[in-house]
Amino acid sequence: DERPEEVTDMQRSVRGEVISSTFDEPPTRHVQVADMVIEKAKRLVEHKRDVVILLDSITRLARAHNAVVPPSGKILSGGIDSNALQRPKRFFGAARNIEEGGSLTIIATALIDTGSRMDDVIFEEFKGTGNSEIHLDRRLSDKRLFPSIDLQRSGTRKEELLLSKEDLNRIWVMRRVLNPLSPVEQMEVVLERLSKTKTNAEFLASMQT
């Protein structure tokens, strides 16, 4: 559900296969494209390939399903049919690491603060279902601070399985140091420290005070 010029730009700049539908196409086309993508990804995983799907966005996919799903008679807050989220959840839930096979990773964006109650409901339904969440902050992008990430609201579940105990402790200390600051101030501090260090270990050591 993108603008045609954005699709062309992605195709020229992304090292990967770009499969798209544009905003001028009907919801049925958006749903069809999503179904084709997830089925192809599953077949590749079965052949021991590691696949990453970048979906922009899960919100628009849920809207499309809401437009095409047969009415169930039960409407949730925001005007979304209770059955409309079943297939988007199945899409997102297809991500997994297969024993003796490949893996499927899905990175999906979600729209928030759009003024639409439907978008809020969709976000709440998917919130907490992923292994990692990155929250972007418009205040940072307005100040041209990139990446525009709200560090306090972002994080990875079960990070203790990915990091050494020493690095984990350092990250906890870093979060306590950053906690009193605003999101803008946090990113300014992090970027300043990153510019003065060459490795992750040096960066974490610099963030201990």
N, C-alpha and C positions, 0 to 999 in steps of 0.2 A: 504494500500500500504506500508506494513512494512516488515522488515526482519523477517523470521520465529522465530529466537531466541528471538527477541524483543516481539513478540506475546506471546510466552511461558512464558517469564518473567512477562509480564503484567497479564496473567491469574493466575499466582502463587502469585502475590503481590497485586493485586487490589481487593478491596472488592466491587465487582459489576460484572455484566455480560460483558464479553469481546467478541465482535463480530468483526471479522477481515477478511481481504483479504491480501495476501502477494504479494510482488513485482513481483513474477514470474507468477502471474495469469493475465489473460487478462483484459483490461479495462472494458469489459462487466461485469465481475465478481465484480469489484469494484463498479460499478453502481448498480448492483443487491443487493449487501450487504447493500449499503446506503439506497436503497429503502425499504428493509426489516426492517431496524432499525427504520426509521422514521415512517413507518406505525405501527409498534408495539408500538412505543412511543405514537403515537396519540391514539391508543386504550386504553392504560393504563391511559392516561390523561382523556379520556372520562369516565373511571371508578374511577375518583377522586383520582388518584395517582399523586404524585409529581415526575417527571422524570428529570434526568440530563443526557445529551448526551455529552461526551467528544470526539470530532472529530479531528483526526490528519491525514490529514489536509484538510482544505477547498481548498487549492491550488491543492493538488493531486486529490481531487474529481472533481474539475473543469477540470483538465487535462484529466481525464478519460472520462468525458462527451464530451470533445472536440474531443476525438478519436472515439467516437461511434455515435455522432449526425449526422443525414443526412446533407450533405452540403447545406447551405442556399444561397450560392453565394456571401455572404457578409463576408469578413474576416477583423477582427479588427487588430490593431497593435499587433505584437508578434505572428501572425499566428493563433489566436483563432477565431473560428466561432462565429458569432453574436448570434446564438441560443444556444451555448454551456453553457452559464452561467444561463439560465433560470431555469433549475431544481436545480442546487446548490443554487441559490437564494431562490427558493421555500423551499428547505430543511432548510436553515438557517432562513428563515422567518417564519417557523412553530413554533418557540419559542413564548410562550405566557402564560398568567395566565388566566385561565377560571373561569368566575363567576359561583359559585355553582359547581365547578368541581376541577380538579387538575391543575397542571402547568407543562410546558415543558421549561427547561432551556438548551440552547445549548452553550457549550464552545468549540470554534474551533480555531485551530492554523492556521497561514498563513505564508508562506515562503517569505522572502524578501532578497535582496542582494545576489541572487543566480547567477546573471549574465544572467538570462533568461528574455527577454522582456515579454514573456507570463506570467511569474510569477508576474512581476510588474503590468501588466494589471489586472490580477485577484485580486491582493491585492488592487489596486485602486478601483475596482468595489465594493469590500466588505468593504473598509475602511469607517468608519462613520456610518455603518448600525447597529452596535451593541450598547448595552447600556453601555458597559464598554470595554476599550482597555488596554491591558498590553503589553508594548513593552519591549522585551528582548534585552540586549546589549552584544555582543560577548566580548567586552573589559572587562566587569566585570567578565564573566565566565573565560576568560583567566587568570585573576588575582585571580581566585577561590573565588570570592565574590558572595555569594548566599543569597537570590534570585537575579539573574542577571537582575534586572529591571531598565529600564530607567525611573526614577520617574517623570521627567518633561513631558515626552511624554505620560505617562500613566494616566488614570483617569476614572471616572464614570460620566455619564451624569445624570442630575437631582439629584446630590448628596444632594441637599438641602432637598429632600424628605426623605432621609435616616438618616440624622444627625441632632442633635440639633443645634440651632443657635450658641451656645457657641463653640461646637466642630467644626462647619463649619468655624467660624472665626479663630480658632486656626490653622486649616489646611491651610487656606489662608496665615496666617502669616508664617507658616512653609515653604510653597512653596516660599515665598519671601526671606526667609533666605537661602534656598537651591539654589535659581535661579542662583546666580553668580558662583556657583561651577560646575565642570565637573561631568558627570554621575558617574564616579568612586569615586570622592570625596563626592558626595551626598550620595552614598550608604555606604561609610565608616563612615560618620557622623551618619547616621540613625542606622546602626548596633551598633555603639558605644553607642548611647543613649538608644537603645533597651536593650542592655546588662545591663544597670544600672537602669532600671525601671521595675516595675512589672505589671502595668496596662496601658491601652491606655491613660487614663487621665494623668497619671504621665509622660508618653512619650510625649504627646502633650504639656504639661506644660514645659518640658525640652527643647522643640524645639522653644520656643518663643523668644530666644535670640541667 
